[in-house]
Amino acid sequence: MTVTVNIDDASLLELLAKVEAGEEVVILRDGVPVARMAPVVASVVADAEKRKEAIEAIIAFRKTMPDITQEEIAEWKAIGRR
Protein backbone atom coordinates (compact mmCIF):
# COMPACT_ATOMS: atom_id res chain seq x y z
CA MET A 1 0.00 0.00 0.00
CA THR A 2 1.34 3.44 -0.90
CA VAL A 3 -0.11 6.49 0.82
CA THR A 4 0.45 10.18 0.27
CA VAL A 5 0.25 11.71 3.73
CA ASN A 6 -0.45 15.28 4.69
CA ILE A 7 0.58 15.86 8.30
CA ASP A 8 -2.73 17.60 9.00
CA ASP A 9 -4.94 14.70 7.95
CA ALA A 10 -2.68 11.73 8.67
CA SER A 11 -3.95 9.33 11.24
CA LEU A 12 -1.07 7.35 12.68
CA LEU A 13 -3.46 5.02 14.47
CA GLU A 14 -5.19 4.15 11.18
CA LEU A 15 -1.86 3.47 9.49
CA LEU A 16 -0.67 1.32 12.41
CA ALA A 17 -3.92 -0.66 12.26
CA LYS A 18 -3.28 -1.37 8.57
CA VAL A 19 0.28 -2.46 9.34
CA GLU A 20 -0.95 -4.72 12.14
CA ALA A 21 -3.40 -6.25 9.63
CA GLY A 22 -0.41 -7.24 7.50
CA GLU A 23 -0.20 -4.37 5.03
CA GLU A 24 2.99 -2.51 4.24
CA VAL A 25 2.62 1.28 4.20
CA VAL A 26 4.97 3.49 2.20
CA ILE A 27 5.00 7.17 3.22
CA LEU A 28 5.68 9.69 0.47
CA ARG A 29 6.89 13.28 0.65
CA ASP A 30 6.15 15.23 -2.52
CA GLY A 31 5.60 11.94 -4.34
CA VAL A 32 8.96 10.49 -3.24
CA PRO A 33 9.05 7.48 -0.87
CA VAL A 34 10.72 8.46 2.41
CA ALA A 35 9.63 5.75 4.84
CA ARG A 36 8.11 2.30 4.99
CA MET A 37 6.09 0.74 7.79
CA ALA A 38 5.80 -3.04 7.74
CA PRO A 39 4.70 -5.65 10.23
CA VAL A 40 7.71 -6.70 12.29
CA VAL A 41 6.44 -10.12 13.31
CA ALA A 42 5.69 -11.18 9.75
CA SER A 43 9.13 -10.23 8.47
CA VAL A 44 10.93 -11.80 11.43
CA VAL A 45 9.01 -15.06 10.97
CA ALA A 46 9.72 -15.02 7.23
CA ASP A 47 13.44 -14.41 7.85
CA ALA A 48 13.57 -17.25 10.37
CA GLU A 49 11.88 -19.58 7.87
CA LYS A 50 14.36 -18.59 5.13
CA ARG A 51 17.29 -19.23 7.48
CA LYS A 52 15.87 -22.61 8.48
CA GLU A 53 15.38 -23.60 4.83
CA ALA A 54 18.94 -22.51 3.97
CA ILE A 55 20.40 -24.53 6.85
CA GLU A 56 18.38 -27.60 5.85
CA ALA A 57 19.59 -27.23 2.24
CA ILE A 58 23.22 -27.01 3.39
CA ILE A 59 22.83 -30.08 5.60
CA ALA A 60 21.22 -32.04 2.76
CA PHE A 61 24.03 -30.99 0.38
CA ARG A 62 26.72 -32.01 2.87
CA LYS A 63 25.17 -35.48 3.13
CA THR A 64 25.84 -35.95 -0.60
CA MET A 65 29.53 -35.13 -0.24
CA PRO A 66 32.15 -37.79 0.58
CA ASP A 67 33.68 -37.92 4.04
CA ILE A 68 37.00 -36.10 4.28
CA THR A 69 39.71 -36.88 6.82
CA GLN A 70 41.86 -34.33 8.63
CA GLU A 71 44.88 -35.78 6.87
CA GLU A 72 43.36 -34.99 3.47
CA ILE A 73 42.67 -31.42 4.53
CA ALA A 74 46.24 -31.03 5.81
CA GLU A 75 47.57 -32.40 2.51
CA TRP A 76 45.45 -29.94 0.49
CA LYS A 77 46.71 -27.07 2.64
CA ALA A 78 50.31 -28.17 2.08
CA ILE A 79 49.73 -28.37 -1.68
CA GLY A 80 48.19 -24.90 -1.64
CA ARG A 81 51.26 -23.46 0.09
CA ARG A 82 53.63 -24.65 -2.63
C-alpha angles and dihedrals in degrees: 000000000000119000132186105215129201110196090227096057102028116118110202091190091056092049092048090050090054091049091049088052088059102264124131114226122205115198117212131200113199089343094307120114110243104162142016128207116198135166109271097204094053094051094044091051091047091050091049090050091050091050091049091050091049092050091048090050091051092049091049091049092049090054089061093054123088120254113264125205126219088244091059091050091049090050092051090050091051091049090050091054093057 
